[in-house]
Amino acid sequence: MLESSIDEIELRAPGGRAAAAALPEEPGRDLWFKHRVHVRTAFRELWEYRALIRSLAERDIRVRYKQAVLGMAWAVFTPIVMMLAFTLVFTKVGHVATGGIPYPLFSYIALIPWGFFSASVLSGGMSLMANIPLLNKLYCPREVFPLGAMAVAAFDGVVATLVLVALFPIEHRAPKIEALYAPIMLFTLIAFTIGVTCAVSAIVVYMRDLRVALPLVLQLALFVTPVAYAASTIAKTRTELLIYSVLNPLVPVMNGLRETVLLGHGPDWTLQGIGIGSSLVVLVGGYLLFKRLETGLADIA
């Protein structure tokens, strides 16, 4: 008798089950992946939320370094340790052709873009999962979360670059005037990183196993990217180098930085063109994949 009375009250209440039943049903899961992507609208909306990207980056930087004893020194600690390890292994155990460049400079100038890429993919790939409360309560373009993580990685990269500046007088070297070509390589790096980070951040929400596999994948990627060695170590011929650059746009980035900043040579325009083309393909593909998967992110997360 009591249960039937409660049921009757709930059905008659303005916010009860009768009202809930009148609400339209949520879109089925089969519609999550049929979201039409309007690139111009997406870019305009993302630009309107640029302040949120900055706020997310500032929050993460404060949280990371506020209670740390070494503070922002941690931004340079990792690349310095890796440079010392590479120097010990590849100069004492194995011989790496550097074209006359001191090995600390040779490796560190590649560790900076690699550190930016790996930190962006790792933290940006987990950014949606780490911001689930905001994801479910705040309306905004979902890509602000991986882009905010990328902004933090860029901040660390700028700090790490200060060590490179200090390495030049230590090694009795100076950057060449051809270093003015460096923005070309940075464009390739940023475009490629955005595409990979956006794709990974969306896929991780649907495939949770990738959270465990991602650090391992990045470790393997480190060894197939010319960070500790020259690109010619893997690519023996010109054709192999071009194929290597198509498959891994980070190759022309690191090869180009060494050639211009350290050796004073002009960019290999064919190689840089391939790097830019490949990175743009990854950028467009990764962003479109992210927008396609965006509809179901809040429900799955």
WORALIN-V440149 format. One line per field, one symbol per residue. burial: I if it has 16 or more other C-alpha atoms within 10 Angstrom, else O. A space follows every 10 residues. Layout:
# WORALIN-V440149
burial = ???
This chain:
# WORALIN-V440149
burial = OOOOOOOOOO IOOOOOIOOO OOOOOOOOOO OOOOOOOOOO OOOOOIOOOO OIIIOIIIOI IOOOOOOOOO OIOIIIOOII OOIOOIIOOI OOOOOOOOOO OOIIIIIIII IIIIIIIIII IIIIIIIIIO OOOOIOOOOO IIIIIIIIII IIIIIIIOII IOIIOOIIOO OOOOOOOIIO OIOIIOIIII IIIIIIIIII IIIIIOOOOI IOOIOOOIOO OIOIIIIIII IOOOOOOOOO IIOIIIOIII IIIIIIIIII IIIOIOIOOO IIIIIIIIII OIIIOIIIII IIIIIIIIOO I
